[in-house]
């Protein structure tokens, strides 16, 4: 009898260059694709509201692609191990294929599967899919993890060979009878209030849209990226972060497309270029989270646990709602609310205002971004916030405090970004600022000085 295999989709919602799917197809087994919604197994970091909207649409797209090949995506809700064991019994599957994730809670689930499933007669095969290198692969000369990006970047590129991405399998065997599946709506990923409808005007989740966006960026955006990436008023970034997070496109596909586009542009040094550096920063974030799993909760520099952060719910709410009276920050927060995205330059400025000028804990901002960003990624989000706060590895020093007015003059000189997102299409906020930038800057510096003095006393 022909064997049956489960292919467990997670943050790899694509058919092309999907190592787990390809290995299952090459085994000759009947293929049973499954997605399991198990938010309680995310270590307190279940996908936020904007991410759940993206996930709903991406699962919808993946199921459509599978059905074009005579297959379908089974949906289940519950603990992964119990659900997979139950599916193995229902389908007679003797093998499980999946692609690895790297968040601490996800790795704990994978380890429990490797311990439990073989004893129940199910062989477990996992593959590398979400990264170009495993986060435990690189070590410093002293044998420890990297904590500074630049040497990590150099080490990462040294001897790096990226295999060509593989095409989607067009034909495979499916079971004669399918087990029961939940409907997508039964997972209740979409919010009850239809605030998310505005996201659809800005994004098209799914593998097809990811591939189109990658090709468009390589054709139209890559050459000007080093300068355009800092200008929020134009479409100067790849906007691939959410597609990468949910695995609708693989990093190998991005690497290959960027390489081809760079060669067409006559750029022979593209591996050391600005866009590849951003890809490697993503890998660096995964590396740091793997070695410092407390990163989303605690400052890497534990001295900052004694920082005299303020408790000001009113100021936090004003920041969240884009009502600070600081024009560039308010524009960014409104872009975030309406689109599930914020330009990276503006993310840094908005985060700096929260942590330095308002002197509110970086964890508050991290949680808000986690809930409102369509590209919310645990490693990148935590590392980014700790970078701005001056609390993480290779972070900007705490005394580096962005002046949002100066930043607006430099990176949004014509005011296009502010006019797009501020009410009334203006470049200035109609509200009085909730904080004095000069005085609050000094307050932050004084708090940091007090922290340093307490550490030496």
DOSE-992083 format. One record per residue: x, y, z of N, C-alpha, C, O in turn; residue in one letter. Coordinates in pm, whole numbers, plus 50000, padded with zeros to 5 digits. Last residue first. Layout:
N
XYZXYZXYZXYZa
...
END
This chain:
457
527245526854250527245530654391527125518454482527115519854604x
526985520153991528355520954043528405524354191529485524754250x
524315520453940525015508153911526405507953970526965497353997x
523595546253987523135536154082523855523054062523995515254156x
524685558353764525255561453896524835550953999525615547354087x
523015548753565524435545453563525075547853698525925540153742x
520585560253644520715545753634522165541653639522525532253709x
521145587253620520845581753752520965566653754521405560853853x
521475588453342522605591353430522365585753569523275580053629x
518855583053264519905573653228521145575853315521805566253356x
517565605353364517165592153413518235581853382518505572853462x
518835625153212518985625153358518625611553416519305606653507x
517915618552957519345617852986519595617653137520495610553183x
515175623552994515645610052962517115608452993517535598353049x
515225651053041514695642053143515165627753120515525620753214x
516175660352796517025661652914516545652553027517355647053101x
513935653952643515235648152610516155648852732516835639152765x
512035670052755511915655552775513195648352737513505637852793x
512925695252672512895692152815512835677152839513475671952930x
512685692352389513955695852452513975691852599514945685852646x
509985685252342511065676652296512385679652368513115670452403x
507345683552557508345692752507509585684752469510175678152554x
504345666752472505635666652541506555676852475506555678552353x
502165668952323501935664252459503225664152539503205661652660x
501695697152109502495685452149502225681652295502075690452380x
498405704952001499595709252074500375696852116499765686952156x
497275695751672497265694451818498525700551877499575701151813x
497605695251408496685705451458496635705551610496015714351671x
500885690751280499765685851360498905697551405499405708351436x
501765696950940501905699851083500675694851157499565694751103x
501155692650686502465687850728502705690250876503725686150930x
497825680050599498785690350635500125684050671500235671950686x
495415666250545496475666650447497495677550473497985683850379x
493445662550732493445675050659494555676450558494655686750491x
495455642150942494125647350907494225660850837495005669550877x
498315626450788497745635250890496365640150848496135642250729x
499125611650563498565604650678497975613650786497195608850869x
500035628150355499235616250323498495610850445497365606150433x
501575647550475500305651450413499415639350384498195640250389x
503765631850554502885637750655501535641850595500495639850657x
504835625250301504405614850395503435620550497502385614650524x
505455650150185504515640950120503975630550217502785627350215x
507215670050265506015667850344505045657850286503905656950333x
509665674650161508525679950086507205677850158506175683250117x
511235661150352511395675550331510215681750259509795692850291x
511565638550507510265641450448510195656350420509245663250457x
514145637350606513655625850530512265627650470511815619350392x
514725662650724515745655350649515145644850556515575643450441x
512455671350854513105680350759514085672850670514245676250553x
512035649051019511055652450916511675661550810511445659650691x
514225650851190514105639251102513115642050990513335637650876x
513565674151327514765673951243514705662451144515075663951027x
511295664251458511185675851368512375676451273512215678951154x
512215643051615511315640351503511145652051408510895650051289x
515305634951709514445646751710513495645451592513935646751477x
516275605851880515855611951754515035624551782514165624551869x
518925601752082517495604752087517115612051959517575623151933x
521255584452229520895587852091519385589352084518645579552081x
521555575552485521585590052466521365594152321521305606152291x
521625548152460520405554252509520385569252482519325575052457x
523075537452146523195541652286521965549152332521315555852251x
521595511151962521965525151965522095529352110521275525052192x
522935478052031521875488052028522445501952011523615504552040x
524155452952044524455461951932523395472851918522995476351807x
521485440052239522795438152178522965447252058522025449251981x
519505465952413519765452952352521195451352303522025460252322x
518865490952501518915480252601519395466952545519645457552621x
518165512352349519525511852401519755500752502520715501052579x
515765514352225515795517152368517195517252426517405521552540x
516375505951966516005519851989516165523552136516625534452169x
516925478752025517915487251959517625501851987518505509352028x
514555469452129515705470352220516845478452157517635484452229x
513025470851896512675479252011513845480352108514085491052163x
514385452151733514225466051692513915475251809514495486051821x
514155428351878515465434051855515375448751817516175456951861x
511345424751870512045426251998513405432751978513775441652054x
510925422951590510225432951670510965435551801511185447051839x
512505401051514512775414251459512135425251542512735435751561x
511315379751668512725383051678512995397351631513655404951701x
508545380651594508975381251733510425385751745510725394751824x
507065402151369507935390551380508585391451518509135401851554x
504525416751191505045414751326505795401351335505215390751312x
503445426650959504725419550949505345416851086506565414751096x
501225440451029501005428150953502295420050943502245407950920x
500975454651351501775452751231501405439851159501295429351222x
499485454351588499015462551476499805460851347499345465251241x
500595438951788499165437351760498755444151631497765440151569x
503245446551793502925432451773501465430651732501145421951652x
503055473551857503485469751723503105455251694502705452051582x
502315469752124501425476652031501775473451888500895470751806x
504545456552233503245449852233502295456652134501535449652067x
506495476552198506645463652132505315456352123504975450752020x
505585496452369505595498552225505685485652148505035483952044x
505965483152613504635488152576504545490452426503555486852362x
508695478252623507795466752609506385471052570505665463652503x
509875502352675509885497752537508945485952516508455483852405x
508105523852900508865511552875508755506952730507685507652670x
508515559352850507655547752876508395535052836509225535452746x
509455585252802510075577052905509155565552950509025562653068x
508895602852606507805599852699508275591152815507565589852915x
511485603352493510795615752530509645613452627509445621352720x
512195574852485513085585352535512315597752581512455602152695x
510025558752403510955553952505511755565352567511975565452688x
508525574152215507875566952325508855564152438508565566852555x
510495583952041509635593252115509015586352236508965592052345x
511505559951939512365568652019511535578452100511835580952217x
509325551051791509785543251906510655551851998510545550952120x
509225570251591508085568751681508495561151807508045564451917x
511735565251472511445578451529510285577551628510345583451736x
511505538951384512565542551477512275555751547512525557251666x
509315541351209509235532551324510285536451428509985537151547x
510385557651012509405563451103509195554551225508925559551334x
512055539050889512625551250943511675557451045512095562051151x
510105520050803511075516650906511735529050968511945529351089x
506625527650785507945528550726509005527050834508845532250945x
504285504250899504885517450916506275517050856507025507450875x
501125487550875502535488950836502995502950872502205512250875x
498415486450875499135475350937500625475950910501315465750922x
496975508250781497545498950682498195486650744498495477150672x
495965523550989495165522050868495665511050776494885505050701x
497905522651188496535518751220495735515751093494925506551091x
500215532151051500185518851112498755514251133498425502851100x
499475558150985499765548550879499665534350933499095525550868x
499345567751246498105566851167498295557651046497375550351008x
501985567151318501045559051395499705557651322499025547451335x
503065585251129503455571151131502465562451204502145551551158x
501835609251203501625603851068501955589051065501225581151006x
502885612151459501445609951443501125604551304500225596151290x
505575616451392505185604951473503705601951454503315590351436x
505435640351251505955628451184505565615751260505255605551199x
504225658651448503635655551318504135642551257503315634251216x
503135656151761504425655851689504125650251551503795638451537x
500765652351884501055665951843502415667251776502815678251739x
499975627151947501025632952030501265647651998501885654752077x
498145608951841497655621851892498705628351982498365634452084x
498165582051757498695592651672498175606251711497815614251625x
497395562951935496355568251846496875579151752496095584851676x
499675557652084499065547052005498105552451900498015547051789x
500035582652210501035577552115500415566952025500615567151904x
497785583052373497955593552273498965589152167498775591552048x
498345561252536497195560752447497305571252337496965568652221x
500585570752674500685558752591499545558152491499755554952374x
499455592152812500475594752710500635582752618500815584452497x
497725577652980497185587652889498175590752777497795591852660x
499365561653136498445555253041497905565252939497665561552824x
502295561853249501405572553203500505566953094500835567452975x
504895556853430503625549953412502585560553377502075567453466x
508365557453333507135563853380505945554853354505985546153267x
511335541053451510315543353348509085549653411508785547353529x
514085541553563512905548053621511895551453511511645563153482x
515665509753540515395522853482514095528453537513125521153556x
516255484753615516155494453724515895508553672515895518153749x
516585471353384515425467453464515235476953582514165477153643x
518965479153278517805487253245516535482553315515505489253307x
520735459053343520775471253424519535479853399519095487053489x
520595439753151519695438553265519725450653357518835452453440x
520505441552830521285448152934520405448953059519575457953070x
518215430452722519465422752718520455428352819521165420852886x
515195433452907516295439852836517515430752836517815424252935x
512615408952849513565415652938514665422352857515025417552750x
510935399352644510395402652775511325411452858510865420452928x
512185392052410510935399552401510405404552535509525413052539x
514595378452515514665391352447513325398652438513315410852457x
514945353852624514195363352705514065376952636513485386152693x
516625339152460515175337552442514335347152526513135348452502x
519265342952316518765350852429517235350552425516605360552390x
519675326452101520655325852210520215333552334520715331152444x
517465332451940517785318551973518695317852095518495309452183x
517655360051913516535354351988516825339952029516465335752139x
519995361951754519965367751889518835361651972519035358252088x
519145348751519520325344051592520285349051736520525341351829x
517045365251437516765351351473517905345351555517665337751649x
518555388451384517495388751485517145374551531516975372151651x
520165379251174520785383151301519745383351413520025378951525x
518265376850975518925364751023519595367351159519595358751247x
517705404050943516625394650980517205381651036516675376151133x
520195412450857519695417350986518545408351035518445405451155x
520255400950606521115395150709520705400050847520845392750945x
518465417750474518165403450484518975397050596518475388650671x
519935441350496518635440350564518195425750576517615421850677x
522125435050337522345437750479521035436850557521025432150671x
520895434050091521335421450150521615423450299521355414350379x
520575461750059519405453150072519775439650132519055434350216x
523205472250048522295476250155521125466650170520715463650282x
525755447449956524915459349943523925461050056523805452750145x
527325425949921527705434950030526825447450032527135456950103x
526195414649699526175407049822526535415549944526105412750055x
526715432249487525395432749550525345425049681524545428349768x
528795438749322529065438049466527765437649547527725442049662x
528065442149062528765429749094529025428149243529425417349288x
525585454848891526095455949028526745442749067526055433149101x
524195456448653525645457948649526275459348786527395464448797x
521565450548655521905464548678523405467048675523855478348693x
521695423348632521135430948519521485445648530521675452548429x
522635418248888523505415548774522995422648649523795427348568x
520375424949036521615432549054522555430548936523195440048890x
518575405248955518275419348926519535427848937519745436948857x
519865382249054519615383748910519375398448873519895403348773x
519895387849334521125385449259520945387549110521765394049046x
517195389549388518025401349407519345399849330519845409349270x
516425363049335515855374049256516685386649267516875393749169x
517935348749528518115346049384517595357649300518255361649203x
516915359649768518355360449736518575358749585519315366349524x
514215352149750514585366249752516045367949712516375376749632x
514475324349757513865330649640514225345549633514505350849526x
515595321750010516375317349892515785323449765516535327349675x
513545330550176514735338850162515625334550046516345342849989x
510365325450005511475320650087512655330150075512765337249975x
507075337050055508265337149971509425332950060509455336450178x
505455331750256504855331550123505915332650014505675329549898x
506205332150524506785322250434506085321150301506115310550239x
505455351550696504555340050682505015330050576504295320650543x
507695368350658507345363250791506455350950781506685341050850x
507655374950386508745366650440508355360550574508655348850600x
505365390750379505435378850294506525369350343506345357150342x
506195411150551505095402450591505075389550508504805378750561x
508365422050397508565416850533507435407550577507705397050636x
508395434250154508335419650153508295413750294508205401550308x
508845460550083507545456750139507325441650132506225436850106x
511135472749984510635460849914509225456949958508485450849882x
510905508949954511325496550019510695484649948509825486349862x
509845532049845511255529249824511775516849890512975514149885x
507535550149763507545535449772508965530649744509275525849635x
507875579749968507855572649841507845557549866508115552949977x
508025590750220507005595950129506935589149995506055592149914x
510155580750365508835574550384507775579450286506745572950270x
513245573150279512275583650247510865578050257510415571250164x
515125553450301514965562350415513905573150393513685581450481x
515235540250058514745532850175514495541850295513725538150384x
516505554949860515045555949872514515549650001513445553550048x
519225547849874518805561449907517305562049938516885568950031x
519235519949821520075525549928519685539649969519795543250086x
517345516049596517015512749734517915519449838517385524549937x
517595518749325517535530949405517345528649553517195538249630x
517615491949244518745500649210518755513249297519825517849338x
515105481149330516375476949390517505486949366518275489949457x
512735488249197513105494649322514505492049374515035499849453x
512085474848959511855489348969512475496049092512715508149091x
512855447548970512835454748842512865469948862513565477048790x
512645439949234513895437649163513985445649035515065450148997x
509945446949276511015453949348512355452149278513115461749264x
508645428849107508495443149085509605450949154510145460349097x
509355404449223509785407449087509705422349058510585427948993x
508085407349473509525405249465510045408849326511075415549313x
505395409149398506035420449465507555419349456508245429349435x
504985383849287504845395649203505535407749265506175415549195x
505365367749514506265366249399506195378449308507225383049259x
503215376749670504595378049718505585377249602506525385149595x
501005369249518501275383449539502695385849587503325395749550x
501305341349540501315347749409501655362549422502485367749348x
501095336249820502325333349746502395340549612503465345549576x
499535361650027499575349549948500825348449864501535358249840x
497805393550060498585382250110498555370550014497665369449929x
497905423949952497335411549900498205400049951499235397149891x
497185456250090497945443850087497165432750019495945432250026x
495545478450093496985480650087497795467850065498965468450026x
492965471750125493245481850023494745483650000495155489649901x
492955455050340492855448850208493115458850096493445454849984x
492865471850558494125465350525494115459750383495135459850314x
490265479750596491155489350530492485482850491493165487650400x
489145459150741488825460050598489735469750525489965468250405x
489535458251012490605452850927490345454750778491235452250696x
487315465851147488365475951130489425471451029490125479650970x
484775452751195485465452151064486525462851043486625468450934x
484725433451491484505446651431485345447551303486505443651303x
485845407851521484385409351510484015422851449483105423751367x
488735398951320488085405451434486585406751411486105406751298x
489635366151205489245379851176488545385951297487825379051369x
489935340351301491125348851291490765363551270491505372351312x
488285317651352488005330951410489255339851414489575345851516x
488195292551255489395296051331489265309651397490035312951488x
485935292251100485845286251233487075289051318487015288151441x
486695301850854486005311050945485935305551087485875313251183x
487715278550742488625289250777487975298950875488625303750968x
486315248850889486285259650790487255270450836487585271350954x
488125218850966487385230751006487305240350888488145239950797x
487755187250811488515199550828487595210350881486415210950844x
488025151550814487265163850832488205175750856489295174350911x
490095134950564489505136550697488795149950709488945158650623x
489355122850239489945133250322489305133250460488095131550472x
490225094750052489235101050140489945111150230490995108250289x
492505090449900491195088449838490095095049919489135100449863x
495135115349923494365103949975493015102649905492445112549857x
497185123549634496335127349747495565115249797495375105649722x
500345128049488499235118949518498485123849641499105127849740x
501115155849273501425146149378500175138149409499085141349360x
502435179949056501575168149072502055160149191503255157849207x
504135201349074502855203149007501875191749030500655193549025x
506135216749318505725204249254504325205949195503435211449260x
507665248049248506585240749313506345227549242506335227049119x
511275248849221509915251849177508895243749256509225233849321x
513775259749450513145249349370511705252849338511005259149418x
516555282449444515215278349490514585268449394514835268749273x
519935272649470518875278149387517515273649438517355261949473x
521635277749781521145268949674520035275849595519295283949650x
524175298249865522715297349869522245288949751522445292749635x
526925298450058526435293149931524935291249945524475283350028x
529315317050223527885314550209527565309750067527915316349969x
531885323850293531645310050247530155306850232529775295050228x
530635350550471531845342850442531475328450407530805321650486x
528285361550555528535361250411529745352750374529865348350260x
528535358850834527395352850764527685351250616527385340850557x
530735374250900530815359750917529725352650838529945341950782x
529675399750844530855394750774530945379550780531205372950680x
527505399551026527265401350882528455396050802528285388850704x
528865398251268527925387551230527705387751080527715377351014x
530225422551267530985410051254530105398051221530545388751154x
527785439251275528755439851165529625427351157529765421851048x
526265433751517525805429951383526915429251280526985419551204x
527125417351811527315429251730527055425451585527545415351536x
526925393051923526095403351982526235416651908525535426251941x
527045358451846527355372251808526385381751878525195378951890x
527755333652098526915339751996527375353951964528025360552046x
531115319452141529805323852185528975329452070529455330051957x
533685313752062532735302652073531345306652116530465298052127x
535455333552007535465328152143534455317052166534375311452275x
534795340451751536065333651772536175327651911536885317851931x
531235332851743532385341851745533665333651763533625321551786x
529315312351519529865315251652531015325151638531675325651535x
526465300451342527615309251350528015311951495527155313651582x
524235283251390525345278951304526605287351325527705281851324x
521915288851510522965283651596524245280551519525215275751577x
520175296351307520615306551403521695301851499522335310151563x
521075285050979520465282151108520995292051212522165295851205x
520665306450696521535298850787520795296250916519965304450958x
518425316050574519505311350489520525303250569521175294250515x
515125306350693516385313850702517395308150603517255296950555x
512975289650660512705303850686513945312550686513845324750679x
513875263050622513095269650520513055284750537513105292050438x
515015231050692515315245350702514615252450588514745248650472x
512845204850817513715210950716513945225650750513195231850825x
512175172850973512085187450968513125193050872514165186750849x
510355144251016511395150150933511175165350930510115170050888x
509485116151205509445130851199510635135851117511775132351145x
507285088251189508625093751173508525108851150507595113651085x
505125073451402505175084251303506595089951300507055095751398x
504695055551610504805050451474504835060951365504595057851249x
504805065851856503455062851807503485058351662502445057351597x
507455071651881506915060951964505505056951925505055045951958x
507635094151715508215081251672507695069451753507515058451700x
506265114551873505655108451756506305095351712505585086151674x
507795124152099506555116652116506115108851992505645097552005x
510145138052031510175128252140508975118752136509105106952165x
509355155051831510425145451802510515134651910510925123351882x
507465170051975507035161351864508085150751835507765139051815x
509085184352148508145174652205507635165152097507395153352124x
510455200351965511195190452044510265179952104510605168152110x
508345216551872509045207451781509795196551858509765184851819x
507745231052105506735222252044507405212051953507055200251955x
510155245052134509725235752240508675226052186508715214152219x
510095261051908511115250751918510765240552026511055228652010x
507995278051979507845269251863508875258051867508555246651833x
509135291752195507965283352217507765273552102507405262052124x
511365305352067511545295652176510345286352195510525274252209x
511325305651707510935311751833511025301351944510795289451918x
511825292051474512965294851561512605302551687513485305751767x
510665263651278510565277351325511625279451432512255269851478x
511175240751004511465245651139511115260351157511245268451065x
508645223750830509785232850828509945239350964508975242951030x
507765188550827507505202650855508805210550843509905204950846x
506185157250796507175166550742506785180850783505615184650774x
505695125450929505355139750941506505147950885507665145850922x
504445093250853505515102950847504945117050858503875120150805x
502305076750837503455071450911504615081350914505665078350971x
498775079450849500075085250813501175079450900501005077651020x
496125072450866497105061750855498485066750819499295059250763x
494325092150916494775090650777495705078750756496025075250643x
493785091051189492675092151094493095088750951492315083050875x
496345090451303495445078951320494335079251215493985068851159x
497255115551227497985103751182497125091251195497155082551108x
495445131651364495405131251218496145119151163495715113051064x
496315126651627494955123151587494835122251435494205113051383x
498885137051611498705122851642497315118251600497145107351546x
498235163851563498965156251461498845141251486498725133551391x
496955170551805496255171651677496925163451568496255156751490x
498925167051997497705158952004496975159051871496425148851829x
500805186551901501145172451916499915163551917499855153651844x
499415211651896499985205651775500195190651792499815182851704x
496235218352039497675215852058498245207851941497625198351894x
493975233851796494315226651918495805224751933496565229251847x
492275230051501492515239351611492825231251736492035222751776x
492845225851146492515220851279492865231351384493655240551358x
492345221650806492475231250916492015224751045490925219051052x
493905210550512493105207150630493385217250740494535220950763x
493855221350191494495224050320493535220550432492475226750446x
494075198949907493395208849989494155210550119494995202350155x
494435189349560494645187349702493815197649779492955204249721x
494585194549292493785183149337493955179949484493635168849527x
495805217949241496595205749220495865193349272496485182849294x
494065237049317494415236749174495195224149140495245220049024x
494165233449590493015227949518493265227749367492715219149297x
496485247849651496455233249669495325227049589495505216549528x
495615273849602496715268149524496745253049534497005246149435x
493625276049799493275277249657494365271349569494065264549471x
495175274150030494175263750001493775264049853493605253649791x
496615298150008497315285250003496335273949969496655265249888x
494605317350037495355316549912496055303049898496095297349790x
493795312050301492815311550192493525309750057493115301749974x
496135317850434495625304150436494605301950324494575291450261x
496165345550385497225337050332496805322350330497105315250235x
493945355050522493985356550377495055347450315494865342250205x
494685348050787493415343450728493485343850576493125334150509x
497105362450814497115347850817495845342250755495905332550679x
496165388950815497055384350707497035369050700496945363350591x
494685388151052494025391250925494875386050810494365379550718x
496745382751229495695372651210494915375351083494515366051013x
498185406651219498805394351169497765383451145497895375651051x
496375423551346496715425851205497345413451143497065410151028x
496305411451607495105412851527495425414851378494805408451293x
499125388651660498255399951690497135401351588497035393351495x
499755354351739499705365251641498725376151682497635373251731x
500935349052075500045345251965499955356951868500055368451910x
502855348952285503015357552167502205352052050502725350551940x
502835330652485502335343952517502425353752400502105365552416x
503815308052351504585313852459504145327952496504965336252533x
502165296052170503085306052118503845313352229504445323752204x
500115278952221501455273252220502505283152168503595279152126x
497695290852189498145288952327499555283252334500145282652442x
497155289951916497705302251973498215300652115499085308252158x
497075270451686497325267151827497935279251898499095278851936x
495895257851404495835270451477495935267151626494995261751685x
497555239951165496975238951299497045252651366498125258251382x
497165227050844497555238750924496825237851057495615235251061x
498255201650621497465205750738498045218550796499255220550799x
498125178950348498565191850401497655196250516496435194750509x
498965148150279497875154350354498395167550412499055167350516x
499835128150007500155140350081498885145850147497875147850081x
501035095449972499865104149964500125116150055500595114550167x
504595094149888503425091649974502225099849928502365109749856x
506995098249763505995090349693504735087749772503885079949729x
508965114549851508855101549918507845092349849507825080349873x
508595138149716509635129149666509595115449733510115105649678x
506655149549882506295145449746507305135449692506935125549630x
508225154650111507065145750119506665140649982506375128849965x
510085172750010510545159950064509395149950072509575138150043x
508365194049939509135187149836509615173549884509575163749809x
507395201950192506485196850089507235188849984506785178149944x
509825210350310509015199850370508075193650269507955181350261x
510805231050138511535218450155510695207150214510835195650174x
509535249349900509095245150032509725231450062509205221350015x
509645261749648510795262049737510385259249882510835266049975x
506105267249630507435267449568508525268349675508355274749778x
503985269549809504255256549748505645256049686506305245649689x
503495285250131503795285649988504015271249940504195262050020x
503845293950412502575292350341502765294450191502245304050133x
505255289550653505835285750523504705283650424504605273250360x
504745287150926505085300150867505855297850737506935303350714x
503195259250852503285268150968503525282350918502585288950873x
501985227050759502315240850723502265249650847501425247850935x
502915195250757502415205150854502905219050812504085222350827x
501955168450590502815180150571502205191450653501125196450622x
501875133850647501345146950684502395157650652503575155950684x
501585106750418502435115850496501675128750526500945133850441x
501105072250354500525085650364501405094050454501915089150555x
502155046650116502115053250246501465066950237501305072550129x
500405022749929501135035349924501035042350059499935043750112x
500844988050000500005000050000500875012550000501935012950062x
END
